[in-house]
Amino acid sequence: MKRFAVIMGASGAIGEAIANQLASDGWSLYLHWNSTPVNGLAEELSRNFTKQEFIAVQADFTRTDGAERLAT
């Protein structure tokens, strides 16, 4: 069974470092971003860790539908 985690703010340096650490520990990740896309990070992680999933999710929490966008 895959383990999933959500990295809030994966587009920043700290979020990227956390994503790399969790990926190396075997986690599949939802990579949250607001204004800076993380598609490159998701692609890089997918190349390096082929048994997991890495999904970039854009959600702006200043909008009323922000949490719903992250959840779907």
Secondary structure, 3 states (H helix, E strand, C coil): CCCEEEECCCCCHHHHHHHHHHHHCCCEEEEEECCCCCHHHHHHHHHHCCCCCEEEEECCCCCCCHHHHHHC
